[in-house]
């Protein structure tokens, strides 16, 4: 699913139609997957911070706020 939504740039509706699901279901699955990825990424960044490994400004912001910076800020 992530391959089609993010790498192939399908909309949730396009992907849902291609596999016979509702777009609402696909959006829910996508949000659950992203939450799991963010949680895992947060763990990795915590490890890097605890071990004094280099981090970008965006990684530090994500670790502190749990979200990425908005564009233009």
Order of alpha helices (4+ residues) and beta strands (2+ residues): alpha-alpha-alpha
